[in-house]
């Protein structure tokens, strides 16, 4: 296994597991946002600076690059009772904006396979979503969050709460 | 390792104290976060607030600090404690500024703040202060591959900054394409006339510079290592080899002109009076050496009429994917044709010069150069050339006039100049599968011959140009410590290549300096952490070695990953790739 002294499967895993998850009947879903520290996280900060409001149900964890997201974080989050996971990384493709060139592309490739995992867990595929976010998406990011919160509201709370 | 002592600091400033219950957050840090020391502060980033933390680090031996205040992106200078593990809970931007200040929102806002405190406490306990990379190289010489205008500029700029340079050129002399020009497009006011290239002065400066060691007739046979400790084996035409240790590399391998033989409709090769732009420069240099005007190649007769065919084999979208020829604009050729038309007009204003173009592109102040050509009587015709018909001494150029929207032609043209484009000398495309043994195409020759697991040359992006982060970090390649400059990176002219080489050289110097300190190159500039691999449990799946965007990981004989820390950008893509499930 691979880790950095100040960034590892553990440092992120411990954060997402520290969150207090209200029970299924609370009407308070919890959405984990794994946000790339290069563009998505600054965009979220700037949204705050401009007092653009977004759902209070999100808990944001900055990551070095979406390419560093290990799928174990996703399964850990779902097993812990999160109702959804949003991943925000940079644009990929020929006119990529990923600061590590291939990270967001690899993440999107890996997450393309997460649907099977979700089905095995008897969860809706909407519970994990990946987004391309630019640093200038200051108005768009709160909208993405609120739209996703509505999706979660529609599909309902995760049945996985209270087991972990 | 020293004892772990944790401390949490909860700031009440910037309105945090009014919006959320910090006493409750402090209680959570103590009870759930299990922080051994918890303090609230009215204004944590003030001198007094920061001093509180410093005092605790010194007197209370605090080793792990959790700060619940503003975003980790804010107040980074105030909250800089390099000797301790640090985590930041984003209560300002992430909670009170992103949530409405209403009675209804109070409960969920508080829940957010409480959770971020829990998360910060959980994270900091898992963090260690990076010890730094022990395997650093100390070499700061710069290897410049290619001795054209880009490479010469890179070498001279590095030398002027105080760094030693190894300059490797495959031809028997320096100068590249620039040395093959009669004159260059001007780069300064008044942008009126073609200018001296100055290349001989630059070559003399390279030869006179004691910091620059030049290899001519030489190519790179092998490049191994990492920033700060690259080793390049140089193969010289005579058969001898030399090995040079360097800290960083600037690849200025330039371009080749698109092969005009592929432009059958323009009859290149069927008449000596049809030349490409390089062919015209050769005629101009020869004429200048003779001290007389350019003559018609077929019979040495006087040139009375010249036609310039712009975008010859460029900006071609004749089929759905990329066209038969180059799909892109090479950017330099409009100005080159204007300059070449002036070769004739300046010698004899009676010579007819017609530039047939679809869009005339003269970037920057060379707009004035275009106007100067109009003043000198150069004719610009908006049209698309369909055919060049060679005759014994006179050619006919058929084209569609795009203003009048009609087919027309120019007859009795003594000389036709085709503005073909730049094809980058990028070496081997490492993303293509190895060519079949019976492939008839000429195989590209590797420029760097890297010993990296991921291939011999730099990855390419579009149209064979080497990949570079166009938006954020233009000189970067996907091989740390190796920077591209000039037309190998994107099409460009002399003025742009000089600027490009200067920038790339500065990046190369930074890379060598950072490598010695064990620090990452950007975007995580200065980061001392690097991937640590535990091989117990490694299944030799190779995902990390294949997926590393920077070719930082090689493989040993048993397919275990071998990390080259100095090549690493600390993105963690290897960490995301690793399928080994740890206990969680």
Interface residues (C-beta under 8 A of the other chain):
Chain A: X1 X2 X3 X4 X5 X6 X7 X8 X9 X10 X11 X12 X13 X14 X15 X16 X17 X18 X19 X20 X28 X38 X41 X42 X44 X45 X47 X48 X49 X51 X52 X53 X54 X56 X57 X59 X60 X61 X62 X63 X64 X65 X66 X67 X68 X69 X70 X72 X76 X94 X95 X97 X99 X100 X101 X102 X103 X106 X107 X110 X142
Chain B: X32 X71 X72 X73 X74 X85 X90 X92 X93 X94 X97 X98 X99 X100 X105 X108 X109 X111 X112 X114 X115 X116 X118 X119 X120 X121 X122 X123 X125 X126 X127 X128 X129 X130 X131 X461 X462 X467 X469 X470 X471 X472 X473 X478 X523 X524 X529 X530 X531 X532 X533 X534 X537 X538 X544 X547 X549 X550 X569 X570 X571 X572 X573 X574 X575 X576 X577 X578 X580 X581 X582 X584
